[in-house]
Amino acid sequence: MSDLNVNTFKARRAEIVKRMDKNSVLLISSAKLVSRNNDTTFPFRQDSNFYYCTGFQEPDSVMLLHSNGHSTLFCRQKNPELEKWDGFMWGPEAAKDFFGFDEAYDINNINDVLPELIRGNETLYALVGKNLDFDSKITNWINSANSMERHQGNIDLKNFSNILGSMRLVKDDEEISLIRKSCEIAAISHRNVMQNVEVGMSEYDLECMYLNEFKINGSREASYTPIVAGGARACILHYINNNQQIKDGELVLVDAGCEYGMYASDITRTFPINGKFSAEQKAVYDVVLAAHNAACDAAKIGAPCTNPQKTSEKVLSQGLLDIGFLKGSLDEVLEKQLFREFYYHKIGHWMGLDVHDDCPYSLDAEEIKFEKGMVMTIEPGIYVNETAEVDNKWKGIGIRIENDILITDDGFENLTSKVPVEIDDIENLMNS
């Protein structure tokens, strides 16, 4: 079952049809069950694009949508014996009726049925490059359809990724409600863990606390593998070992979010394990927080989506100059991108069904402009590696602050504001 109304998915398919050329079809595949090791699989998580169009939550499925609005679902045949082991299966007929498709077929017959259904069309759209195995199947189906009649024109394969991604950029009210709930769960979880950490805990201890809080507060799954990085390990952007002790006096950077109703949240907080920032930690933190706040303010309707990035670079660069990490003028630092020694990632990303939502940042060489209903993360950071030419007292400090913002008529709404971000508020929470 889906967390959204079935009519929502029917309406989306109708919107997709409006974006298709005449005499065209669109093919999208579900996710597969993925083997973890012998005789076991990872928990199934539906492909986000397929779910967005169908609401269907089973593997081994394919959606075919025609530019005339006719929709077809290929899925597994109902199998009572298999259901004893793996649970409920819809089967083509029941799935067709419940999810609002015009036709449905057994997925085992797709190689025979699908070429006949697509023959005679001028264009076949697909999410080219997302699933290489499915791309190969599409090529075979096109070749089979093209060979059925020598006098018909060949079917052209076109990428539909940017078109569908652009649709996914602007969230509807139902999506915003689910994202808001996901963000609320993640924010409460961050707050509860920050309030209960103690000196002597390891990164693994904190990871367990976060994952447990997600589940207690209503989310079964994290939206990505949490990053719990103590001390200098916070300078490793994708650190996920989470297996070291956190020393008294060290900062710990935690990047952790959850899923609710398939929709993601994504929060990063950096805090001292002992509940008290040092003078050096405060100085760097203040620069990151100033960049974060300025970047949020730069996200407004009609502004290019790169505005927060450029704003963060300017504010961080000035801060790095003020602290003494960099030399020269602000213009020189920005022109030569000298800040990249300490700030080497982008300000954020679109967020929705995927924590890094499958949506474009530019179309036809023009930057996407913010619209009401878009959701983006804002996450500037400063990372002082051991190789940096600064005094040793600064080395090993890694700080990132991340919130999820919704573009509104008045600017933005911080969906993750329940987690404290000011130094005094963090220290008060941790010592309460």
matplotlib code that plots the C-alpha trace (Angstrom):
import matplotlib.pyplot as plt

x = [0.0, 1.0, 1.1, -0.5, -4.0, -4.1, -5.7, -2.5, -0.5, -3.2, -3.0, 0.7, 0.5, -1.9, 0.6, 3.4, 1.3, 1.1, 4.8, 5.2, 5.3, 2.5, 2.9, 5.3, 5.5, 7.3, 8.9, 10.0, 11.1, 10.7, 13.6, 14.9, 15.4, 19.1, 21.0, 22.8, 24.5, 23.6, 19.8, 19.1, 18.2, 18.3, 14.9, 13.1, 12.8, 10.9, 12.6, 11.6, 10.8, 8.7, 6.9, 6.3, 4.4, 2.6, 2.5, 3.2, 5.5, 6.5, 9.8, 9.9, 7.5, 7.4, 5.1, 4.2, 2.5, 1.3, 1.0, -2.7, -3.0, -3.4, -1.4, -0.1, 1.5, 3.6, 4.0, 4.4, 1.6, -0.2, 1.4, -0.2, 2.7, 5.3, 3.0, 3.4, 7.1, 7.3, 3.8, 1.0, 1.3, -1.2, -1.1, -1.9, -5.7, -6.0, -3.1, -4.7, -8.0, -6.5, -3.8, -5.8, -4.1, -5.9, -4.1, -1.9, 0.2, 2.3, 5.9, 7.1, 5.4, 6.9, 9.3, 6.4, 3.8, 5.8, 7.2, 3.7, 2.5, 5.2, 5.4, 4.4, 5.3, 7.8, 9.5, 10.2, 11.1, 13.1, 15.2, 18.4, 21.4, 19.6, 19.5, 21.9, 20.2, 16.8, 18.4, 19.6, 16.2, 14.7, 17.1, 16.0, 12.3, 12.8, 14.7, 11.9, 9.2, 11.2, 11.6, 7.9, 7.1, 9.7, 7.7, 7.1, 9.5, 12.1, 11.4, 13.7, 14.9, 14.9, 15.9, 12.9, 15.0, 15.0, 11.3, 10.3, 12.9, 11.5, 8.0, 9.4, 11.1, 7.9, 6.2, 2.4, 0.7, 0.6, 4.4, 5.1, 3.1, 5.2, 8.5, 7.4, 6.7, 10.0, 11.8, 10.0, 10.9, 14.6, 14.6, 13.2, 15.6, 18.6, 17.5, 16.9, 20.4, 22.1, 20.5, 21.6, 25.2, 28.0, 31.7, 33.1, 30.6, 31.8, 30.6, 28.8, 27.0, 25.6, 24.7, 22.6, 20.9, 20.0, 18.6, 16.7, 15.2, 14.1, 12.2, 10.7, 9.5, 7.8, 10.4, 11.4, 14.4, 17.2, 17.2, 21.0, 23.8, 24.4, 27.7, 28.9, 32.4, 34.3, 37.3, 39.3, 37.2, 34.6, 36.8, 36.1, 32.8, 31.5, 32.8, 30.6, 32.8, 31.3, 33.5, 35.9, 35.9, 35.0, 37.5, 36.6, 36.8, 36.2, 33.4, 31.2, 29.6, 26.4, 24.7, 21.6, 18.0, 15.1, 12.3, 8.6, 6.1, 9.1, 10.1, 13.5, 14.9, 18.5, 20.0, 23.6, 24.6, 28.1, 28.4, 31.0, 30.7, 31.3, 28.6, 31.0, 32.5, 36.2, 37.1, 38.5, 35.5, 33.2, 35.1, 34.8, 31.2, 30.1, 31.5, 29.6, 26.4, 26.6, 27.1, 24.2, 21.8, 22.8, 22.5, 18.9, 18.0, 19.3, 16.8, 13.7, 11.2, 12.7, 16.3, 18.7, 19.2, 22.9, 22.4, 22.8, 26.1, 27.6, 26.4, 27.9, 31.2, 31.3, 30.4, 32.7, 35.6, 35.3, 35.1, 38.2, 40.0, 38.9, 40.1, 43.4, 43.1, 43.4, 45.4, 44.7, 41.5, 38.0, 37.9, 41.1, 39.9, 36.7, 38.3, 40.9, 38.5, 41.1, 38.2, 38.1, 40.9, 38.4, 35.0, 35.1, 31.5, 28.3, 25.8, 23.1, 20.8, 17.2, 15.3, 12.1, 11.6, 15.4, 17.6, 19.5, 16.4, 16.6, 16.0, 18.0, 19.8, 19.9, 18.0, 19.2, 22.2, 20.0, 19.9, 16.7, 15.0, 13.4, 9.7, 7.2, 7.1, 10.8, 12.7, 16.5, 19.1, 21.4, 24.7, 27.8, 30.9, 34.5, 37.0, 40.5, 42.6, 46.0, 47.7, 46.2, 48.8, 47.3, 48.2, 47.9, 45.1, 42.7, 43.6, 41.0, 38.0, 35.3, 31.9, 28.8, 25.3, 22.4, 18.7, 16.0, 14.2, 10.9, 10.5, 7.4, 5.7, 7.6, 11.0, 11.7, 10.5, 13.1, 11.5, 14.2, 14.3, 13.4, 17.0, 19.0, 21.7, 22.9, 25.9, 24.2, 21.1, 23.2, 25.1, 22.0, 20.3, 23.2, 23.7, 20.0]
y = [0.0, 3.6, 6.5, 8.7, 8.5, 6.3, 9.2, 11.2, 8.7, 8.7, 12.5, 12.4, 10.0, 12.4, 15.3, 13.2, 12.5, 16.3, 16.4, 13.6, 14.0, 12.5, 8.8, 8.1, 5.8, 5.9, 2.9, 2.9, 0.0, -0.9, -1.6, -5.2, -7.3, -7.1, -10.0, -9.2, -12.6, -16.3, -16.7, -13.2, -9.9, -6.3, -4.9, -3.9, -0.2, 0.8, 2.9, 6.5, 7.4, 4.2, 4.9, 8.5, 7.4, 4.3, 4.0, 0.3, -1.2, -4.6, -5.5, -7.0, -4.5, -2.2, 0.8, 1.6, 4.9, 6.0, 9.6, 9.0, 8.4, 4.6, 3.0, -0.6, -2.3, -5.4, -7.2, -10.6, -13.1, -13.8, -16.8, -18.2, -20.5, -17.7, -15.4, -17.9, -17.0, -13.4, -11.9, -10.4, -10.0, -8.0, -9.9, -8.1, -8.0, -6.7, -4.3, -2.9, -2.2, -0.8, 1.4, 2.7, 1.2, 0.4, -2.9, -5.3, -8.3, -11.0, -9.7, -13.1, -12.3, -8.9, -9.9, -11.2, -8.5, -5.3, -5.1, -5.4, -2.6, -0.2, -0.9, 1.9, 4.7, 7.3, 7.8, 5.6, 7.6, 6.0, 7.1, 6.4, 5.6, 5.0, 1.2, -0.3, -3.7, -2.2, 0.0, -3.2, -4.7, -1.6, -1.8, -5.4, -4.5, -1.6, -3.8, -6.4, -3.8, -2.3, -5.6, -6.5, -4.5, -3.2, -0.2, 1.4, 4.0, 3.1, 4.0, 6.7, 6.3, 9.6, 10.3, 11.4, 12.0, 15.8, 16.0, 13.7, 15.3, 18.7, 17.4, 16.0, 19.3, 21.0, 19.1, 19.0, 19.3, 15.6, 15.3, 18.4, 16.8, 13.6, 15.5, 17.7, 14.6, 13.0, 16.2, 16.3, 12.8, 13.4, 16.7, 15.2, 12.3, 14.6, 16.7, 13.6, 12.2, 15.5, 15.7, 12.2, 11.8, 11.4, 11.6, 8.0, 7.1, 5.9, 6.9, 3.5, 4.3, 7.5, 5.8, 3.2, 6.0, 7.9, 4.8, 3.8, 7.3, 7.2, 4.0, 5.1, 8.3, 6.6, 6.0, 2.5, 3.4, 5.9, 7.8, 7.1, 5.6, 8.0, 9.8, 9.9, 11.5, 12.4, 14.8, 15.0, 12.3, 15.0, 16.3, 13.1, 14.0, 10.5, 8.9, 6.0, 3.6, 5.0, 2.8, 5.0, 6.5, 10.1, 11.9, 14.4, 17.8, 16.7, 17.7, 15.1, 15.7, 13.8, 13.7, 11.6, 11.6, 9.2, 8.3, 8.6, 7.5, 7.1, 10.8, 11.8, 14.2, 15.1, 16.9, 17.6, 19.0, 19.4, 19.5, 18.9, 15.5, 17.1, 19.8, 22.8, 24.4, 25.5, 29.0, 27.7, 25.5, 28.4, 30.7, 28.2, 27.3, 30.9, 31.3, 28.2, 29.3, 32.8, 31.1, 28.8, 31.6, 33.8, 30.8, 30.2, 33.8, 33.6, 30.8, 32.6, 32.4, 33.5, 33.3, 30.8, 27.7, 28.4, 31.6, 29.8, 28.3, 31.6, 33.3, 30.6, 30.9, 34.6, 34.5, 31.5, 33.1, 36.3, 34.2, 32.3, 35.6, 36.9, 33.8, 33.9, 30.7, 32.5, 35.6, 38.3, 40.1, 38.6, 39.1, 37.2, 34.3, 34.0, 34.4, 31.7, 29.7, 29.5, 28.7, 25.2, 24.0, 24.3, 24.1, 21.5, 20.5, 22.1, 23.9, 21.4, 19.3, 18.8, 16.5, 14.5, 10.8, 10.6, 12.3, 13.5, 14.0, 12.9, 16.4, 18.8, 21.9, 23.3, 22.8, 23.9, 25.5, 27.7, 27.4, 26.2, 29.0, 28.5, 27.9, 27.6, 23.9, 23.1, 21.5, 21.9, 21.1, 23.9, 22.5, 24.7, 23.4, 24.1, 21.3, 21.9, 19.0, 18.1, 19.4, 22.9, 25.6, 26.9, 26.7, 23.2, 24.4, 24.6, 21.3, 18.5, 20.8, 19.8, 21.5, 21.3, 22.6, 21.3, 22.0, 21.2, 24.2, 24.6, 27.4, 29.5, 32.7, 34.6, 33.1, 29.8, 27.6, 25.7, 22.2, 21.0, 24.0, 21.9, 21.0, 23.8, 25.4, 28.3, 27.6, 28.7, 26.6, 23.5, 23.8, 24.5, 21.4, 19.2, 20.3, 20.4]
z = [0.0, -0.5, 2.0, -0.7, -2.2, -5.4, -7.2, -6.6, -8.8, -11.5, -11.6, -11.9, -14.9, -16.5, -16.0, -17.5, -20.6, -21.1, -21.3, -23.9, -27.6, -29.7, -30.7, -27.8, -24.8, -21.5, -19.7, -16.1, -14.1, -10.4, -8.1, -7.7, -4.6, -3.9, -2.4, 0.8, 1.2, 0.8, 0.9, 2.3, 0.7, 1.8, 2.8, -0.4, -1.1, -4.2, -6.9, -6.3, -9.9, -10.3, -7.0, -7.9, -11.0, -9.7, -5.9, -6.5, -3.9, -5.4, -7.2, -10.7, -12.2, -15.2, -16.1, -19.7, -20.3, -23.8, -24.9, -25.4, -21.6, -21.8, -18.9, -18.5, -15.5, -15.7, -12.3, -10.7, -11.0, -7.7, -6.1, -2.9, -2.2, -2.4, -0.3, 2.5, 2.6, 1.4, 2.1, 0.0, -3.8, -5.8, -9.1, -12.4, -12.2, -8.6, -9.2, -12.3, -10.6, -7.3, -8.8, -11.7, -14.7, -18.0, -18.5, -16.6, -17.5, -15.9, -15.9, -17.1, -20.5, -21.0, -23.7, -25.8, -25.0, -24.8, -28.3, -29.7, -27.4, -28.4, -32.2, -34.4, -32.0, -32.9, -29.5, -26.5, -23.4, -20.6, -17.7, -19.6, -17.5, -14.2, -14.6, -17.2, -17.1, -17.9, -20.6, -22.3, -22.1, -23.6, -26.6, -27.2, -27.0, -29.5, -31.9, -31.7, -32.3, -35.2, -36.9, -36.8, -39.9, -42.4, -43.6, -40.2, -38.9, -36.3, -32.6, -31.3, -27.7, -25.7, -22.1, -19.9, -16.7, -16.8, -17.6, -14.7, -12.4, -13.1, -12.1, -8.9, -8.0, -6.9, -4.1, -3.7, -0.4, 0.3, -0.3, 1.9, 4.7, 4.5, 4.3, 7.2, 9.3, 8.3, 9.3, 12.6, 13.5, 12.6, 14.5, 17.7, 17.4, 17.0, 20.0, 22.2, 21.4, 22.0, 25.4, 26.4, 25.1, 27.6, 27.6, 27.1, 24.4, 21.0, 17.5, 17.4, 20.6, 19.1, 15.9, 17.8, 19.7, 16.5, 14.7, 17.8, 18.2, 14.5, 15.1, 18.5, 16.9, 13.9, 11.2, 10.3, 8.1, 8.0, 4.7, 4.4, 6.4, 9.3, 9.6, 13.2, 13.1, 16.3, 16.2, 13.0, 11.4, 10.8, 8.1, 6.1, 4.3, 3.8, 7.0, 7.9, 9.9, 13.1, 15.2, 17.1, 20.6, 21.0, 23.3, 25.9, 24.4, 20.8, 18.6, 17.0, 13.6, 13.1, 9.7, 10.1, 8.7, 8.3, 5.9, 6.5, 3.9, 1.5, 2.0, 3.4, 5.9, 6.3, 9.3, 10.4, 13.8, 15.3, 19.0, 21.8, 23.3, 26.8, 26.2, 26.1, 23.0, 23.2, 22.1, 18.8, 18.2, 18.8, 16.4, 13.5, 14.4, 14.3, 10.8, 9.6, 11.2, 9.6, 6.2, 6.9, 7.8, 4.9, 2.4, 3.7, 3.2, -0.4, -1.2, -2.4, -5.3, -8.6, -7.5, -9.2, -7.2, -7.0, -5.0, -1.6, -2.8, -3.9, -0.7, 1.5, -0.3, 0.2, 3.9, 4.7, 2.8, 4.9, 8.0, 7.0, 6.5, 9.8, 11.7, 9.8, 7.9, 4.6, 3.5, 0.9, -0.2, -0.3, -4.0, -4.5, -2.2, -4.2, -7.6, -6.9, -4.8, -2.0, 0.4, -1.1, 1.1, 4.0, 2.3, -0.5, -1.1, -2.4, -0.1, -0.5, -2.7, -3.6, -1.2, -1.4, -2.2, -2.3, 0.2, -2.9, -5.0, -8.6, -10.0, -12.2, -11.2, -14.7, -17.9, -21.4, -19.8, -17.6, -13.8, -12.2, -10.3, -6.9, -6.9, -4.1, -2.9, -3.6, -0.8, -0.5, 2.2, 3.3, 4.7, 4.7, 6.5, 7.5, 7.7, 9.1, 8.0, 9.5, 6.3, 6.6, 7.2, 10.4, 14.1, 15.6, 17.9, 14.9, 13.3, 13.4, 13.7, 11.3, 11.5, 9.3, 10.0, 7.9, 7.8, 5.3, 3.9, 2.0, -0.4, 0.5, -0.7, 2.0, 1.5, 3.2, 6.1, 8.1, 8.4, 10.9, 13.3, 16.3, 16.7, 18.4, 16.2, 18.3, 20.5, 23.7, 22.9, 22.2, 25.4, 27.4, 25.9, 26.5, 30.1, 31.1]

ax = plt.figure().add_subplot(projection="3d")
ax.plot(x, y, z, "-o")
ax.set_aspect("equal")
plt.show()
